[in-house]
Amino acid sequence: MELLKEKSIGEDPLQGQVTAILDTGSRFEGKLTFEGTVQIGGEFKGEIFTQDTLIINHGASVQAEIEAENIIIRGKVEGHLFARKKVVMHPPAVFRGTVTSPSLKIEEGVVFEGASYMPKN
């Protein structure tokens, strides 16, 4: 666990210290709540709630209702997203569902099938 606390995860200023990783090859079904930054690289089905940042890595497959401060997607996501600050989708992300967030960034190469709602702050 000490390695995870010391590992910085890159160029995005939204990403802080990683507090947990659900890595490639793992599967989880249920309700996930956490503090800090969590990365998902495996399969997840259910609900995710946090006051912090969720990162869905390339290769991940997520079917969920997600509520977070910030959501960063590089994998496959199906469901409903609610972000209090920002949603960022990097290629090769594939998203199907709805996004509610005051800020949504979809980079070229991302597949987005759904709807977005941008409430005023």
C-alpha positions in Angstrom: 0.0 0.0 0.0 2.9 2.4 0.6 3.6 2.4 -3.1 0.1 3.5 -4.0 0.3 6.4 -1.6 3.5 7.6 -3.2 2.5 7.1 -6.8 1.5 10.2 -8.7 -0.7 9.5 -11.6 0.2 11.9 -14.3 -0.5 15.0 -16.2 -4.1 15.8 -15.3 -4.3 18.3 -12.5 -7.5 16.8 -11.3 -5.6 13.6 -10.4 -4.1 13.6 -7.0 -2.6 10.7 -5.0 -4.2 7.4 -5.8 -5.8 5.9 -2.7 -7.0 2.6 -4.3 -6.9 0.7 -7.5 -9.4 -1.9 -8.9 -7.0 -3.2 -11.5 -7.1 -5.2 -14.7 -8.5 -8.7 -14.2 -10.6 -7.7 -11.2 -14.4 -7.7 -11.1 -16.6 -6.0 -8.6 -20.4 -5.8 -8.4 -22.2 -3.6 -5.8 -21.9 -0.2 -4.2 -18.5 1.5 -3.9 -17.9 4.6 -1.7 -14.5 6.1 -1.1 -12.4 9.1 -0.3 -9.5 10.2 -2.4 -8.7 9.2 -5.9 -9.6 5.7 -7.1 -8.7 4.1 -10.4 -10.8 1.3 -12.0 -9.0 -0.8 -14.6 -11.2 -4.0 -14.4 -14.9 -4.6 -14.5 -17.4 -2.9 -12.3 -21.2 -3.0 -12.1 -23.3 -1.1 -9.6 -23.1 2.3 -7.9 -20.1 4.6 -7.1 -20.3 7.6 -4.8 -17.5 9.8 -3.8 -16.7 13.4 -2.8 -13.4 13.1 -4.8 -12.1 11.8 -8.1 -12.8 8.6 -10.1 -10.5 7.5 -12.9 -11.7 4.8 -15.3 -8.6 3.5 -17.1 -8.2 2.1 -20.6 -9.4 -1.5 -20.7 -11.9 -1.0 -17.9 -15.6 -1.8 -18.3 -18.0 0.0 -16.0 -21.8 -0.2 -15.9 -22.8 2.2 -13.1 -24.6 5.1 -11.6 -21.7 7.4 -10.7 -21.6 10.5 -8.5 -18.3 12.2 -7.9 -16.5 15.5 -7.8 -14.5 14.7 -10.9 -14.7 11.8 -13.4 -12.0 10.9 -15.8 -12.7 8.2 -18.4 -10.4 6.3 -20.7 -12.3 3.0 -20.8 -15.8 1.8 -21.5 -18.6 3.3 -19.4 -22.3 2.7 -19.6 -24.7 4.5 -17.2 -25.5 7.8 -15.6 -22.7 10.2 -14.5 -23.2 13.1 -12.1 -20.1 15.2 -11.5 -20.1 18.2 -9.2 -17.1 19.8 -11.0 -15.9 18.1 -14.2 -16.1 15.1 -16.6 -13.2 14.5 -18.9 -13.2 11.8 -21.6 -9.9 10.8 -23.2 -9.5 8.4 -26.2 -10.1 5.5 -26.5 -13.1 6.0 -24.1 -16.5 4.7 -25.1 -19.4 6.2 -23.2 -23.1 5.4 -23.4 -25.6 7.1 -21.1 -26.2 10.5 -19.6 -23.8 13.1 -18.1 -24.8 15.8 -15.7 -21.9 18.2 -15.0 -21.1 21.9 -15.1 -18.0 21.0 -17.2 -17.7 18.3 -19.9 -14.6 17.8 -22.1 -14.7 15.1 -24.8 -11.5 14.7 -26.7 -11.3 13.7 -30.4 -11.4 9.9 -30.8 -13.9 9.3 -27.9 -17.2 7.6 -28.7 -20.1 9.4 -26.9 -23.6 8.0 -27.3 -26.1 9.7 -25.0 -27.0 13.1 -23.6 -25.3 15.8 -21.5 -26.9 18.2 -19.1 -24.9 21.2 -17.9 -26.5 22.8 -14.8 -25.5 26.3 -13.8 -23.3 26.5 -10.7 
